[in-house]
């Protein structure tokens, strides 16, 4: 079996697509004062506010030190705040501020716009198939 050159592999193409997507997302998110990755953090709080720092780190798959720095930056921008857990003062919970909540709609608009542009020339059937295939790839990697 002949091996493909790395630039000809599906994995390489996937990396290029991910980089292009994140670059486009960063360009758009910067217009509302966010960096890529921060919207993923905020997404978790939009779904369920008041999560623990540890839980957020696990959910986003980052180290606790990384989540601490991210919370510090977002708190400095006035988007989140830390509060001690009422039942266990050793546990720190993260809550959205009004400014953090107000970013949900603009972030959703950016993501939907990027989604439309990225898959503009695909039919509905092709999008459904692509999603199914990508979910299978993700499952294979998990």
N, CA, C and O atoms as CSV, one atom per row, in Angstrom:
chain,resi,resn,atom,element,x,y,z
A,1,UNK,N,N,0.836,-1.179,0.000
A,1,UNK,CA,C,0.000,0.000,0.000
A,1,UNK,C,C,0.881,1.243,0.000
A,1,UNK,O,O,1.769,1.379,0.842
A,2,UNK,N,N,0.638,2.138,-0.934
A,2,UNK,CA,C,1.413,3.369,-1.037
A,2,UNK,C,C,0.827,4.408,-0.089
A,2,UNK,O,O,-0.381,4.647,-0.063
A,3,UNK,N,N,1.713,5.012,0.682
A,3,UNK,CA,C,1.266,6.054,1.599
A,3,UNK,C,C,1.238,7.391,0.887
A,3,UNK,O,O,2.109,7.695,0.071
A,4,UNK,N,N,0.223,8.188,1.205
A,4,UNK,CA,C,0.098,9.517,0.627
A,4,UNK,C,C,1.077,10.468,1.302
A,4,UNK,O,O,1.453,10.287,2.460
A,5,UNK,N,N,1.473,11.473,0.554
A,5,UNK,CA,C,2.245,12.542,1.165
A,5,UNK,C,C,1.330,13.243,2.173
A,5,UNK,O,O,0.126,13.352,1.941
A,6,UNK,N,N,1.879,13.706,3.264
A,6,UNK,CA,C,1.070,14.307,4.325
A,6,UNK,C,C,0.120,15.385,3.792
A,6,UNK,O,O,-1.052,15.375,4.168
A,7,UNK,N,N,0.562,16.312,2.940
A,7,UNK,CA,C,-0.383,17.338,2.454
A,7,UNK,C,C,-1.555,16.796,1.646
A,7,UNK,O,O,-2.511,17.523,1.377
A,8,UNK,N,N,-1.489,15.523,1.256
A,8,UNK,CA,C,-2.575,14.915,0.492
A,8,UNK,C,C,-3.539,14.112,1.368
A,8,UNK,O,O,-4.497,13.529,0.862
A,9,UNK,N,N,-3.286,14.079,2.692
A,9,UNK,CA,C,-4.136,13.290,3.587
A,9,UNK,C,C,-5.375,14.073,4.015
A,9,UNK,O,O,-5.404,15.303,3.978
A,10,UNK,N,N,-6.388,13.325,4.418
A,10,UNK,CA,C,-7.613,13.940,4.924
A,10,UNK,C,C,-7.349,14.710,6.218
A,10,UNK,O,O,-7.932,15.770,6.447
A,11,UNK,N,N,-6.478,14.175,7.052
A,11,UNK,CA,C,-6.144,14.855,8.302
A,11,UNK,C,C,-5.529,16.221,8.067
A,11,UNK,O,O,-5.842,17.182,8.770
A,12,UNK,N,N,-4.657,16.302,7.079
A,12,UNK,CA,C,-4.027,17.582,6.740
A,12,UNK,C,C,-5.083,18.567,6.241
A,12,UNK,O,O,-5.075,19.737,6.623
A,13,UNK,N,N,-5.981,18.095,5.397
A,13,UNK,CA,C,-7.060,18.937,4.890
A,13,UNK,C,C,-7.947,19.416,6.041
A,13,UNK,O,O,-8.360,20.575,6.074
A,14,UNK,N,N,-8.231,18.525,6.970
A,14,UNK,CA,C,-9.052,18.882,8.121
A,14,UNK,C,C,-8.378,19.974,8.961
A,14,UNK,O,O,-9.045,20.899,9.425
A,15,UNK,N,N,-7.078,19.871,9.154
A,15,UNK,CA,C,-6.340,20.901,9.890
A,15,UNK,C,C,-6.423,22.237,9.159
A,15,UNK,O,O,-6.643,23.274,9.786
A,16,UNK,N,N,-6.251,22.222,7.852
A,16,UNK,CA,C,-6.350,23.465,7.076
A,16,UNK,C,C,-7.733,24.092,7.196
A,16,UNK,O,O,-7.858,25.309,7.336
A,17,UNK,N,N,-8.761,23.268,7.141
A,17,UNK,CA,C,-10.133,23.757,7.260
A,17,UNK,C,C,-10.361,24.356,8.648
A,17,UNK,O,O,-10.953,25.427,8.781
A,18,UNK,N,N,-9.888,23.657,9.676
A,18,UNK,CA,C,-10.047,24.163,11.043
A,18,UNK,C,C,-9.340,25.501,11.225
A,18,UNK,O,O,-9.888,26.420,11.833
A,19,UNK,N,N,-8.144,25.608,10.706
A,19,UNK,CA,C,-7.400,26.874,10.815
A,19,UNK,C,C,-8.111,28.007,10.084
A,19,UNK,O,O,-8.201,29.120,10.602
A,20,UNK,N,N,-8.610,27.733,8.900
A,20,UNK,CA,C,-9.312,28.761,8.134
A,20,UNK,C,C,-10.585,29.189,8.861
A,20,UNK,O,O,-10.910,30.375,8.913
A,21,UNK,N,N,-11.298,28.221,9.416
A,21,UNK,CA,C,-12.519,28.522,10.160
A,21,UNK,C,C,-12.206,29.373,11.385
A,21,UNK,O,O,-12.895,30.358,11.647
A,22,UNK,N,N,-11.179,29.002,12.132
A,22,UNK,CA,C,-10.825,29.755,13.343
A,22,UNK,C,C,-10.320,31.143,12.979
A,22,UNK,O,O,-10.566,32.098,13.716
A,23,UNK,N,N,-9.633,31.269,11.880
A,23,UNK,CA,C,-9.150,32.579,11.441
A,23,UNK,C,C,-10.328,33.491,11.108
A,23,UNK,O,O,-10.355,34.654,11.509
A,24,UNK,N,N,-11.293,32.957,10.379
A,24,UNK,CA,C,-12.493,33.729,10.053
A,24,UNK,C,C,-13.277,34.079,11.320
A,24,UNK,O,O,-13.773,35.196,11.464
A,25,UNK,N,N,-13.384,33.117,12.228
A,25,UNK,CA,C,-14.092,33.364,13.483
A,25,UNK,C,C,-13.381,34.455,14.287
A,25,UNK,O,O,-14.033,35.343,14.836
A,26,UNK,N,N,-12.052,34.392,14.359
A,26,UNK,CA,C,-11.295,35.391,15.117
A,26,UNK,C,C,-11.504,36.785,14.547
A,26,UNK,O,O,-11.686,37.749,15.290
A,27,UNK,N,N,-11.477,36.884,13.244
A,27,UNK,CA,C,-11.675,38.182,12.607
A,27,UNK,C,C,-13.029,38.776,13.006
A,27,UNK,O,O,-13.132,39.968,13.294
A,28,UNK,N,N,-14.047,37.945,13.018
A,28,UNK,CA,C,-15.399,38.416,13.329
A,28,UNK,C,C,-15.596,38.639,14.824
A,28,UNK,O,O,-16.210,39.623,15.236
A,29,UNK,N,N,-15.072,37.720,15.632
A,29,UNK,CA,C,-15.227,37.855,17.082
A,29,UNK,C,C,-14.489,39.079,17.622
A,29,UNK,O,O,-14.931,39.703,18.587
A,30,UNK,N,N,-13.375,39.414,17.001
A,30,UNK,CA,C,-12.614,40.579,17.468
A,30,UNK,C,C,-13.433,41.861,17.329
A,30,UNK,O,O,-13.208,42.826,18.059
A,31,UNK,N,N,-14.374,41.872,16.403
A,31,UNK,CA,C,-15.233,43.047,16.219
A,31,UNK,C,C,-16.175,43.266,17.403
A,31,UNK,O,O,-16.690,44.368,17.596
A,32,UNK,N,N,-16.400,42.211,18.199
A,32,UNK,CA,C,-17.227,42.367,19.399
A,32,UNK,C,C,-16.383,42.200,20.676
A,32,UNK,O,O,-16.919,42.014,21.769
A,33,UNK,N,N,-15.055,42.270,20.511
A,33,UNK,CA,C,-14.159,42.266,21.667
A,33,UNK,C,C,-13.794,40.916,22.235
A,33,UNK,O,O,-13.336,40.836,23.375
A,34,UNK,N,N,-13.982,39.849,21.474
A,34,UNK,CA,C,-13.645,38.507,21.950
A,34,UNK,C,C,-12.494,37.914,21.150
A,34,UNK,O,O,-12.242,38.298,20.008
A,35,UNK,N,N,-11.804,36.967,21.779
A,35,UNK,CA,C,-10.790,36.162,21.110
A,35,UNK,C,C,-11.367,34.771,20.904
A,35,UNK,O,O,-12.250,34.346,21.649
A,36,UNK,N,N,-10.874,34.061,19.898
A,36,UNK,CA,C,-11.371,32.702,19.679
A,36,UNK,C,C,-11.101,31.867,20.921
A,36,UNK,O,O,-10.060,32.001,21.565
A,37,UNK,N,N,-12.027,31.030,21.236
A,37,UNK,CA,C,-11.951,30.217,22.443
A,37,UNK,C,C,-12.804,30.801,23.555
A,37,UNK,O,O,-13.431,30.064,24.316
A,38,UNK,N,N,-12.828,32.115,23.649
A,38,UNK,CA,C,-13.640,32.748,24.683
A,38,UNK,C,C,-15.124,32.508,24.435
A,38,UNK,O,O,-15.898,32.355,25.379
A,39,UNK,N,N,-15.520,32.474,23.169
A,39,UNK,CA,C,-16.936,32.238,22.882
A,39,UNK,C,C,-17.342,30.820,23.268
A,39,UNK,O,O,-18.491,30.584,23.642
A,40,UNK,N,N,-16.403,29.871,23.181
A,40,UNK,CA,C,-16.703,28.498,23.587
A,40,UNK,C,C,-16.913,28.419,25.101
A,40,UNK,O,O,-17.767,27.677,25.586
A,41,UNK,N,N,-16.122,29.191,25.828
A,41,UNK,CA,C,-16.267,29.274,27.276
A,41,UNK,C,C,-17.625,29.894,27.632
A,41,UNK,O,O,-18.370,29.363,28.455
A,42,UNK,N,N,-17.926,31.031,26.990
A,42,UNK,CA,C,-19.188,31.713,27.261
A,42,UNK,C,C,-20.385,30.843,26.884
A,42,UNK,O,O,-21.419,30.878,27.551
A,43,UNK,N,N,-20.241,30.065,25.814
A,43,UNK,CA,C,-21.309,29.167,25.386
A,43,UNK,C,C,-21.731,28.240,26.522
A,43,UNK,O,O,-22.921,28.000,26.725
A,44,UNK,N,N,-20.752,27.720,27.260
A,44,UNK,CA,C,-21.063,26.827,28.379
A,44,UNK,C,C,-21.875,27.555,29.444
A,44,UNK,O,O,-22.796,26.982,30.027
A,45,UNK,N,N,-21.534,28.825,29.700
A,45,UNK,CA,C,-22.258,29.599,30.714
A,45,UNK,C,C,-23.630,30.038,30.210
A,45,UNK,O,O,-24.562,30.162,31.004
A,46,UNK,N,N,-23.774,30.275,28.904
A,46,UNK,CA,C,-25.096,30.607,28.369
A,46,UNK,C,C,-26.034,29.425,28.538
A,46,UNK,O,O,-27.230,29.601,28.770
A,47,UNK,N,N,-25.496,28.233,28.424
A,47,UNK,CA,C,-26.311,27.028,28.607
A,47,UNK,C,C,-26.638,26.798,30.076
A,47,UNK,O,O,-27.765,26.446,30.425
A,48,UNK,N,N,-25.620,27.004,30.948
A,48,UNK,CA,C,-25.797,26.765,32.389
A,48,UNK,C,C,-24.863,27.699,33.147
A,48,UNK,O,O,-23.662,27.447,33.247
A,49,UNK,N,N,-25.415,28.754,33.667
A,49,UNK,CA,C,-24.649,29.745,34.409
A,49,UNK,C,C,-24.273,29.195,35.786
A,49,UNK,O,O,-24.965,28.331,36.324
A,50,UNK,N,N,-23.181,29.698,36.349
A,50,UNK,CA,C,-22.793,29.329,37.703
A,50,UNK,C,C,-22.054,28.013,37.809
A,50,UNK,O,O,-22.129,27.349,38.843
A,51,UNK,N,N,-21.344,27.620,36.770
A,51,UNK,CA,C,-20.588,26.370,36.809
A,51,UNK,C,C,-19.287,26.555,37.590
A,51,UNK,O,O,-18.804,27.674,37.760
A,52,UNK,N,N,-18.739,25.457,38.052
A,52,UNK,CA,C,-17.463,25.521,38.753
A,52,UNK,C,C,-16.331,25.676,37.748
A,52,UNK,O,O,-16.447,25.272,36.591
A,53,UNK,N,N,-15.235,26.268,38.212
A,53,UNK,CA,C,-14.063,26.408,37.341
A,53,UNK,C,C,-13.574,25.039,36.893
A,53,UNK,O,O,-13.219,24.855,35.728
A,54,UNK,N,N,-13.552,24.081,37.808
A,54,UNK,CA,C,-13.093,22.734,37.480
A,54,UNK,C,C,-13.982,22.095,36.420
A,54,UNK,O,O,-13.488,21.486,35.471
A,55,UNK,N,N,-15.286,22.234,36.583
A,55,UNK,CA,C,-16.221,21.672,35.611
A,55,UNK,C,C,-16.060,22.294,34.238
A,55,UNK,O,O,-16.125,21.603,33.222
A,56,UNK,N,N,-15.849,23.609,34.212
A,56,UNK,CA,C,-15.649,24.296,32.932
A,56,UNK,C,C,-14.367,23.821,32.254
A,56,UNK,O,O,-14.347,23.600,31.043
A,57,UNK,N,N,-13.302,23.665,33.030
A,57,UNK,CA,C,-12.029,23.191,32.465
A,57,UNK,C,C,-12.208,21.809,31.842
A,57,UNK,O,O,-11.715,21.547,30.745
A,58,UNK,N,N,-12.911,20.932,32.542
A,58,UNK,CA,C,-13.146,19.577,32.026
A,58,UNK,C,C,-14.003,19.608,30.767
A,58,UNK,O,O,-13.723,18.897,29.802
A,59,UNK,N,N,-15.038,20.426,30.776
A,59,UNK,CA,C,-15.952,20.475,29.643
A,59,UNK,C,C,-15.280,21.023,28.388
A,59,UNK,O,O,-15.554,20.564,27.279
A,60,UNK,N,N,-14.398,22.009,28.568
A,60,UNK,CA,C,-13.725,22.619,27.421
A,60,UNK,C,C,-12.435,21.862,27.065
A,60,UNK,O,O,-11.824,22.119,26.028
A,61,UNK,N,N,-12.031,20.929,27.938
A,61,UNK,CA,C,-10.825,20.112,27.738
A,61,UNK,C,C,-9.555,20.955,27.779
A,61,UNK,O,O,-8.701,20.856,26.898
A,62,UNK,N,N,-9.443,21.786,28.814
A,62,UNK,CA,C,-8.229,22.567,29.027
A,62,UNK,C,C,-7.759,22.368,30.462
A,62,UNK,O,O,-8.507,21.898,31.320
A,63,UNK,N,N,-6.512,22.733,30.701
A,63,UNK,CA,C,-5.938,22.627,32.029
A,63,UNK,C,C,-6.561,23.669,32.965
A,63,UNK,O,O,-6.976,24.734,32.508
A,64,UNK,N,N,-6.633,23.377,34.263
A,64,UNK,CA,C,-7.177,24.349,35.212
A,64,UNK,C,C,-6.472,25.715,35.153
A,64,UNK,O,O,-7.125,26.747,35.308
A,65,UNK,N,N,-5.173,25.733,34.936
A,65,UNK,CA,C,-4.461,27.012,34.848
A,65,UNK,C,C,-4.934,27.821,33.641
A,65,UNK,O,O,-5.018,29.047,33.706
A,66,UNK,N,N,-5.239,27.139,32.550
A,66,UNK,CA,C,-5.729,27.811,31.349
A,66,UNK,C,C,-7.096,28.431,31.611
A,66,UNK,O,O,-7.356,29.561,31.196
A,67,UNK,N,N,-7.959,27.705,32.288
A,67,UNK,CA,C,-9.302,28.222,32.560
A,67,UNK,C,C,-9.215,29.397,33.526
A,67,UNK,O,O,-9.995,30.344,33.422
A,68,UNK,N,N,-8.276,29.346,34.461
A,68,UNK,CA,C,-8.094,30.457,35.399
A,68,UNK,C,C,-7.704,31.722,34.653
A,68,UNK,O,O,-8.251,32.793,34.918
A,69,UNK,N,N,-6.763,31.608,33.722
A,69,UNK,CA,C,-6.354,32.781,32.932
A,69,UNK,C,C,-7.508,33.302,32.080
A,69,UNK,O,O,-7.689,34.512,31.948
A,70,UNK,N,N,-8.287,32.387,31.502
A,70,UNK,CA,C,-9.410,32.804,30.670
A,70,UNK,C,C,-10.450,33.541,31.515
A,70,UNK,O,O,-10.972,34.575,31.097
A,71,UNK,N,N,-10.747,33.016,32.690
A,71,UNK,CA,C,-11.710,33.677,33.576
A,71,UNK,C,C,-11.176,35.039,34.009
A,71,UNK,O,O,-11.926,36.014,34.060
A,72,UNK,N,N,-9.884,35.107,34.322
A,72,UNK,CA,C,-9.282,36.394,34.698
A,72,UNK,C,C,-9.493,37.433,33.600
A,72,UNK,O,O,-9.897,38.562,33.878
A,73,UNK,N,N,-9.222,37.051,32.360
A,73,UNK,CA,C,-9.379,37.981,31.229
A,73,UNK,C,C,-10.839,38.396,31.030
A,73,UNK,O,O,-11.140,39.573,30.831
A,74,UNK,N,N,-11.732,37.418,31.087
A,74,UNK,CA,C,-13.154,37.719,30.885
A,74,UNK,C,C,-13.716,38.548,32.043
A,74,UNK,O,O,-14.588,39.392,31.838
A,75,UNK,N,N,-13.215,38.305,33.258
A,75,UNK,CA,C,-13.646,39.108,34.405
A,75,UNK,C,C,-13.132,40.542,34.272
A,75,UNK,O,O,-13.846,41.496,34.581
A,76,UNK,N,N,-11.902,40.683,33.813
A,76,UNK,CA,C,-11.328,42.014,33.604
A,76,UNK,C,C,-12.142,42.798,32.575
A,76,UNK,O,O,-12.279,44.016,32.685
A,77,UNK,N,N,-12.681,42.097,31.578
A,77,UNK,CA,C,-13.515,42.727,30.552
A,77,UNK,C,C,-14.951,42.937,31.023
A,77,UNK,O,O,-15.764,43.524,30.310
A,78,UNK,N,N,-15.260,42.452,32.233
A,78,UNK,CA,C,-16.604,42.640,32.776
A,78,UNK,C,C,-17.647,41.681,32.232
A,78,UNK,O,O,-18.842,41.970,32.279
A,79,UNK,N,N,-17.201,40.535,31.712
A,79,UNK,CA,C,-18.130,39.580,31.098
A,79,UNK,C,C,-18.552,38.459,32.043
A,79,UNK,O,O,-19.631,37.885,31.887
A,80,UNK,N,N,-17.701,38.145,33.024
A,80,UNK,CA,C,-18.009,37.108,34.008
A,80,UNK,C,C,-17.535,37.574,35.381
A,80,UNK,O,O,-16.778,38.535,35.518
A,81,UNK,N,N,-18.011,36.856,36.383
A,81,UNK,CA,C,-17.526,37.102,37.743
A,81,UNK,C,C,-17.445,35.780,38.484
A,81,UNK,O,O,-18.213,34.854,38.224
A,82,UNK,N,N,-16.500,35.709,39.414
A,82,UNK,CA,C,-16.354,34.525,40.263
A,82,UNK,C,C,-17.108,34.787,41.565
A,82,UNK,O,O,-17.134,35.899,42.092
A,83,UNK,N,N,-17.721,33.707,42.057
A,83,UNK,CA,C,-18.355,33.761,43.372
A,83,UNK,C,C,-18.074,32.445,44.079
A,83,UNK,O,O,-18.022,31.387,43.451
A,84,UNK,N,N,-17.895,32.523,45.374
A,84,UNK,CA,C,-17.725,31.301,46.158
A,84,UNK,C,C,-19.046,30.549,46.203
A,84,UNK,O,O,-20.122,31.144,46.259
A,85,UNK,N,N,-18.937,29.235,46.176
A,85,UNK,CA,C,-20.114,28.384,46.288
A,85,UNK,C,C,-20.722,28.582,47.673
A,85,UNK,O,O,-20.004,28.629,48.672
A,86,UNK,N,N,-22.028,28.698,47.725
A,86,UNK,CA,C,-22.694,28.953,49.006
A,86,UNK,C,C,-22.562,27.792,49.977
A,86,UNK,O,O,-22.554,28.006,51.189
A,87,UNK,N,N,-22.458,26.573,49.474
A,87,UNK,CA,C,-22.370,25.397,50.340
A,87,UNK,C,C,-20.934,24.994,50.650
A,87,UNK,O,O,-20.667,24.426,51.709
A,88,UNK,N,N,-20.012,25.281,49.742
A,88,UNK,CA,C,-18.595,24.925,49.937
A,88,UNK,C,C,-17.741,26.102,49.493
A,88,UNK,O,O,-17.526,26.294,48.297
A,89,UNK,N,N,-17.255,26.884,50.435
A,89,UNK,CA,C,-16.520,28.110,50.145
A,89,UNK,C,C,-15.209,27.850,49.396
A,89,UNK,O,O,-14.621,28.779,48.842
A,90,UNK,N,N,-14.750,26.602,49.374
A,90,UNK,CA,C,-13.518,26.279,48.644
A,90,UNK,C,C,-13.762,26.215,47.138
A,90,UNK,O,O,-12.822,26.298,46.347
A,91,UNK,N,N,-15.020,26.069,46.750
A,91,UNK,CA,C,-15.386,25.936,45.341
A,91,UNK,C,C,-15.726,27.312,44.788
A,91,UNK,O,O,-16.482,28.076,45.390
A,92,UNK,N,N,-15.151,27.608,43.629
A,92,UNK,CA,C,-15.424,28.876,42.951
A,92,UNK,C,C,-16.324,28.617,41.753
A,92,UNK,O,O,-16.058,27.735,40.936
A,93,UNK,N,N,-17.388,29.396,41.664
A,93,UNK,CA,C,-18.315,29.292,40.545
A,93,UNK,C,C,-18.192,30.530,39.677
A,93,UNK,O,O,-17.825,31.606,40.149
A,94,UNK,N,N,-18.509,30.357,38.389
A,94,UNK,CA,C,-18.375,31.447,37.428
A,94,UNK,C,C,-19.766,31.803,36.912
A,94,UNK,O,O,-20.543,30.939,36.504
A,95,UNK,N,N,-20.052,33.101,36.944
A,95,UNK,CA,C,-21.356,33.605,36.512
A,95,UNK,C,C,-21.176,34.678,35.448
A,95,UNK,O,O,-20.211,35.443,35.463
A,96,UNK,N,N,-22.126,34.713,34.529
A,96,UNK,CA,C,-22.153,35.763,33.515
A,96,UNK,C,C,-22.597,37.080,34.143
A,96,UNK,O,O,-23.412,37.098,35.065
A,97,UNK,N,N,-22.054,38.169,33.636
A,97,UNK,CA,C,-22.586,39.485,33.956
A,97,UNK,C,C,-23.596,39.831,32.865
A,97,UNK,O,O,-23.761,39.075,31.908
A,98,UNK,N,N,-24.261,40.954,33.005
A,98,UNK,CA,C,-25.184,41.391,31.953
A,98,UNK,C,C,-24.444,41.563,30.630
A,98,UNK,O,O,-24.966,41.214,29.572
A,99,UNK,N,N,-23.218,42.105,30.695
A,99,UNK,CA,C,-22.423,42.287,29.472
A,99,UNK,C,C,-22.101,40.941,28.827
A,99,UNK,O,O,-22.101,40.824,27.602
A,100,UNK,N,N,-21.827,39.933,29.641
A,100,UNK,CA,C,-21.565,38.595,29.116
A,100,UNK,C,C,-22.791,37.981,28.476
A,100,UNK,O,O,-22.698,37.340,27.430
A,101,UNK,N,N,-23.952,38.177,29.109
A,101,UNK,CA,C,-25.201,37.672,28.534
A,101,UNK,C,C,-25.520,38.376,27.211
A,101,UNK,O,O,-26.038,37.766,26.276
A,102,UNK,N,N,-25.202,39.661,27.156
A,102,UNK,CA,C,-25.523,40.453,25.964
A,102,UNK,C,C,-24.735,40.015,24.733
A,102,UNK,O,O,-25.116,40.353,23.612
A,103,UNK,N,N,-23.649,39.273,24.918
A,103,UNK,CA,C,-22.845,38.820,23.776
A,103,UNK,C,C,-23.396,37.561,23.112
A,103,UNK,O,O,-22.943,37.178,22.033
A,104,UNK,N,N,-24.362,36.924,23.746
A,104,UNK,CA,C,-24.857,35.661,23.193
A,104,UNK,C,C,-25.398,35.832,21.776
A,104,UNK,O,O,-25.003,35.087,20.879
A,105,UNK,N,N,-26.272,36.775,21.559
A,105,UNK,CA,C,-26.867,36.963,20.237
A,105,UNK,C,C,-25.804,37.317,19.191
A,105,UNK,O,O,-25.790,36.700,18.126
A,106,UNK,N,N,-24.906,38.290,19.450
A,106,UNK,CA,C,-23.874,38.588,18.447
A,106,UNK,C,C,-22.984,37.381,18.122
A,106,UNK,O,O,-22.618,37.178,16.964
A,107,UNK,N,N,-22.637,36.586,19.132
A,107,UNK,CA,C,-21.812,35.392,18.874
A,107,UNK,C,C,-22.593,34.387,18.038
A,107,UNK,O,O,-22.052,33.818,17.089
A,108,UNK,N,N,-23.847,34.164,18.378
A,108,UNK,CA,C,-24.669,33.245,17.584
A,108,UNK,C,C,-24.779,33.722,16.141
A,108,UNK,O,O,-24.716,32.915,15.214
A,109,UNK,N,N,-24.942,35.023,15.947
A,109,UNK,CA,C,-25.022,35.568,14.586
A,109,UNK,C,C,-23.730,35.328,13.817
A,109,UNK,O,O,-23.762,34.962,12.642
A,110,UNK,N,N,-22.593,35.532,14.477
A,110,UNK,CA,C,-21.286,35.306,13.840
A,110,UNK,C,C,-21.155,33.843,13.435
A,110,UNK,O,O,-20.740,33.546,12.315
A,111,UNK,N,N,-21.504,32.931,14.331
A,111,UNK,CA,C,-21.372,31.507,14.026
A,111,UNK,C,C,-22.306,31.076,12.908
A,111,UNK,O,O,-21.919,30.290,12.043
A,112,UNK,N,N,-23.525,31.581,12.918
A,112,UNK,CA,C,-24.470,31.204,11.851
A,112,UNK,C,C,-24.033,31.773,10.503
A,112,UNK,O,O,-24.155,31.109,9.474
A,113,UNK,N,N,-23.533,32.986,10.516
A,113,UNK,CA,C,-23.034,33.604,9.282
A,113,UNK,C,C,-21.839,32.813,8.736
A,113,UNK,O,O,-21.768,32.544,7.537
A,114,UNK,N,N,-20.921,32.450,9.596
A,114,UNK,CA,C,-19.746,31.675,9.177
A,114,UNK,C,C,-20.158,30.294,8.671
A,114,UNK,O,O,-19.593,29.780,7.705
A,115,UNK,N,N,-21.134,29.712,9.325
A,115,UNK,CA,C,-21.649,28.399,8.895
A,115,UNK,C,C,-22.244,28.495,7.485
A,115,UNK,O,O,-21.981,27.642,6.637
A,116,UNK,N,N,-23.034,29.521,7.246
A,116,UNK,CA,C,-23.649,29.695,5.922
A,116,UNK,C,C,-22.587,29.880,4.851
A,116,UNK,O,O,-22.671,29.273,3.783
A,117,UNK,N,N,-21.595,30.708,5.125
A,117,UNK,CA,C,-20.542,30.955,4.141
A,117,UNK,C,C,-19.690,29.709,3.905
A,117,UNK,O,O,-19.315,29.416,2.770
A,118,UNK,N,N,-19.392,28.994,4.954
A,118,UNK,CA,C,-18.519,27.818,4.836
A,118,UNK,C,C,-19.150,26.710,4.001
A,118,UNK,O,O,-18.450,26.013,3.267
A,119,UNK,N,N,-20.464,26.544,4.107
A,119,UNK,CA,C,-21.127,25.416,3.459
A,119,UNK,C,C,-22.119,25.856,2.385
A,119,UNK,O,O,-23.054,25.130,2.050
A,120,UNK,N,N,-21.900,27.045,1.857
A,120,UNK,CA,C,-22.835,27.666,0.902
A,120,UNK,C,C,-23.092,26.823,-0.338
A,120,UNK,O,O,-24.216,26.820,-0.842
A,121,UNK,N,N,-22.114,26.121,-0.840
A,121,UNK,CA,C,-22.271,25.391,-2.095
A,121,UNK,C,C,-22.592,23.919,-1.895
A,121,UNK,O,O,-22.458,23.121,-2.823
A,122,UNK,N,N,-23.014,23.556,-0.696
A,122,UNK,CA,C,-23.392,22.175,-0.429
A,122,UNK,C,C,-24.908,22.070,-0.341
A,122,UNK,O,O,-25.575,22.958,0.191
A,123,UNK,N,N,-25.439,20.980,-0.866
A,123,UNK,CA,C,-26.877,20.739,-0.749
A,123,UNK,C,C,-27.186,20.298,0.684
A,123,UNK,O,O,-26.278,19.983,1.454
A,124,UNK,N,N,-28.454,20.279,1.025
A,124,UNK,CA,C,-28.866,19.814,2.354
A,124,UNK,C,C,-28.408,18.376,2.579
A,124,UNK,O,O,-27.912,18.044,3.656
A,125,UNK,N,N,-28.571,17.528,1.578
A,125,UNK,CA,C,-28.140,16.127,1.703
A,125,UNK,C,C,-26.635,16.037,1.944
A,125,UNK,O,O,-26.180,15.238,2.762
A,126,UNK,N,N,-25.871,16.851,1.237
A,126,UNK,CA,C,-24.417,16.843,1.422
A,126,UNK,C,C,-24.037,17.319,2.828
A,126,UNK,O,O,-23.116,16.778,3.440
A,127,UNK,N,N,-24.739,18.320,3.332
A,127,UNK,CA,C,-24.471,18.816,4.690
A,127,UNK,C,C,-24.773,17.746,5.732
A,127,UNK,O,O,-24.014,17.551,6.681
A,128,UNK,N,N,-25.892,17.058,5.538
A,128,UNK,CA,C,-26.277,15.985,6.466
A,128,UNK,C,C,-25.228,14.879,6.443
A,128,UNK,O,O,-24.816,14.388,7.494
A,129,UNK,N,N,-24.799,14.488,5.250
A,129,UNK,CA,C,-23.782,13.446,5.112
A,129,UNK,C,C,-22.460,13.890,5.730
A,129,UNK,O,O,-21.829,13.123,6.458
A,130,UNK,N,N,-22.036,15.118,5.448
A,130,UNK,CA,C,-20.786,15.636,6.008
A,130,UNK,C,C,-20.840,15.630,7.527
A,130,UNK,O,O,-19.877,15.230,8.182
A,131,UNK,N,N,-21.943,16.064,8.083
A,131,UNK,CA,C,-22.086,16.062,9.550
A,131,UNK,C,C,-21.962,14.646,10.108
A,131,UNK,O,O,-21.262,14.417,11.094
A,132,UNK,N,N,-22.641,13.709,9.473
A,132,UNK,CA,C,-22.577,12.316,9.933
A,132,UNK,C,C,-21.150,11.783,9.872
A,132,UNK,O,O,-20.694,11.114,10.799
A,133,UNK,N,N,-20.451,12.079,8.790
A,133,UNK,CA,C,-19.072,11.621,8.638
A,133,UNK,C,C,-18.140,12.265,9.667
A,133,UNK,O,O,-17.285,11.591,10.242
A,134,UNK,N,N,-18.306,13.547,9.892
A,134,UNK,CA,C,-17.457,14.238,10.873
A,134,UNK,C,C,-17.730,13.735,12.289
A,134,UNK,O,O,-16.804,13.612,13.091
A,135,UNK,N,N,-18.988,13.445,12.600
A,135,UNK,CA,C,-19.303,12.885,13.900
A,135,UNK,C,C,-18.637,11.513,14.071
A,135,UNK,O,O,-18.173,11.176,15.160
A,136,UNK,N,N,-18.593,10.731,12.997
A,136,UNK,CA,C,-17.935,9.420,13.057
A,136,UNK,C,C,-16.425,9.590,13.278
A,136,UNK,O,O,-15.826,8.855,14.063
A,137,UNK,N,N,-15.818,10.553,12.589
A,137,UNK,CA,C,-14.381,10.814,12.772
A,137,UNK,C,C,-14.118,11.207,14.224
A,137,UNK,O,O,-13.176,10.717,14.846
A,138,UNK,N,N,-14.963,12.099,14.762
A,138,UNK,CA,C,-14.777,12.517,16.158
A,138,UNK,C,C,-14.904,11.338,17.099
A,138,UNK,O,O,-14.129,11.211,18.047
A,139,UNK,N,N,-15.886,10.463,16.845
A,139,UNK,CA,C,-16.054,9.286,17.685
A,139,UNK,C,C,-14.828,8.372,17.597
A,139,UNK,O,O,-14.392,7.814,18.604
A,140,UNK,N,N,-14.286,8.226,16.410
A,140,UNK,CA,C,-13.083,7.399,16.239
A,140,UNK,C,C,-11.918,7.953,17.073
A,140,UNK,O,O,-11.117,7.189,17.611
A,141,UNK,N,N,-11.833,9.264,17.174
A,141,UNK,CA,C,-10.731,9.891,17.907
A,141,UNK,C,C,-10.934,9.904,19.409
A,141,UNK,O,O,-9.977,10.002,20.177
A,142,UNK,N,N,-12.203,9.804,19.824
A,142,UNK,CA,C,-12.504,9.735,21.272
A,142,UNK,C,C,-12.254,8.356,21.762
A,142,UNK,O,O,-12.442,8.078,22.947
